[in-house]
Amino acid sequence: MITTMAVKEFWQRLDASVKAEGTSYSSLGSDLGFSAYTLYNDRARNLYPRLSILVKLVERLGVSLDWLVFGEEKGVGYTASDLDMLRIYSSAPADVKNIVSRILSKDWS
């Protein structure tokens, strides 16, 4: 169940992530193709942003959707960057996958 407190905590986590990135809602909106007013309006109405905006935010801020929305990792804990790397790896040719596997299995200590 979505509570008023859960939505407020979402906005607190988003604020912290935006601050940690050294950016602003205005800059994010401009960079990601939506108006900062959209975020300010959702916040004022105590709503979550649309899913399309949430996806852009987690990808840009490098946080997981589970963490941003729920405050904890409910899934396997992959960030948007992790999932992006998995997509790239899965579409790579076999010879590239072999090279990556050898690099990742090397003991670097």
C-alpha positions in Angstrom: 0.0 0.0 0.0 1.3 3.4 -0.9 1.1 5.8 2.0 1.7 9.6 2.2 4.8 8.9 4.3 6.2 6.5 1.6 5.9 9.1 -1.1 7.5 11.8 1.2 10.4 9.3 1.9 10.7 8.8 -1.9 11.2 12.5 -2.4 13.8 12.6 0.4 15.8 9.8 -1.3 15.5 11.6 -4.6 16.7 14.9 -3.0 19.7 13.1 -1.5 20.6 11.4 -4.8 20.3 14.7 -6.7 22.5 16.5 -4.1 25.0 13.6 -4.2 25.3 14.0 -8.0 25.8 17.8 -7.6 22.9 18.6 -9.9 19.4 20.0 -9.7 15.9 19.1 -10.8 16.1 21.8 -13.5 19.3 20.3 -14.8 18.0 16.8 -14.7 14.8 17.8 -16.5 16.8 19.6 -19.2 19.3 16.7 -19.6 16.6 14.0 -19.6 13.9 15.7 -21.7 11.2 16.7 -19.2 10.3 19.8 -17.4 11.5 20.3 -13.9 8.0 21.7 -13.3 6.7 18.1 -13.7 8.8 17.0 -10.7 7.8 20.0 -8.6 4.2 19.5 -9.4 4.3 15.8 -8.6 6.0 16.6 -5.3 3.5 19.3 -4.4 0.7 16.8 -5.1 2.5 14.1 -3.1 2.7 11.8 -6.1 5.4 9.6 -7.6 6.7 10.7 -11.0 5.5 8.8 -14.0 7.4 5.5 -14.6 9.1 6.9 -17.8 10.6 9.7 -15.7 11.5 7.3 -12.8 13.5 5.1 -15.3 15.4 8.1 -16.6 16.1 9.3 -13.1 17.5 6.0 -11.8 19.7 5.6 -14.9 21.1 9.1 -14.6 21.6 9.0 -10.8 22.9 5.5 -10.7 20.5 4.2 -8.1 18.1 1.3 -8.3 14.4 1.8 -8.8 13.7 -0.4 -5.7 15.8 1.8 -3.5 14.4 5.0 -4.9 10.8 4.0 -4.6 10.9 1.6 -1.6 14.0 2.6 0.3 15.5 -0.9 0.1 16.7 -3.4 -2.5 13.7 -5.7 -3.0 15.1 -7.3 -6.2 18.6 -8.6 -6.8 20.0 -5.2 -6.2 21.1 -4.3 -9.7 21.4 -0.6 -10.5 20.5 0.8 -13.8 24.2 0.8 -14.8 24.5 -2.9 -13.9 21.5 -3.7 -16.1 22.9 -1.6 -18.9 26.2 -3.6 -18.7 24.3 -6.9 -18.7 22.4 -5.8 -21.8 25.6 -4.9 -23.6 27.3 -8.1 -22.6 24.3 -10.3 -23.6 24.3 -8.9 -27.1 28.1 -9.1 -27.6 29.5 -11.8 -29.9 31.0 -15.0 -28.4 34.6 -13.9 -28.9 34.0 -10.7 -27.0 32.2 -12.6 -24.2 35.2 -14.9 -23.9 37.6 -12.0 -23.6 35.4 -10.4 -20.9 35.2 -13.7 -19.0 39.0 -14.0 -19.0 39.4 -10.5 -17.8 36.8 -10.9 -15.0 38.2 -14.3 -13.9 41.8 -12.9 -13.6 43.2 -12.6 -10.1 44.2 -9.0 -9.8 45.6 -9.2 -6.3 
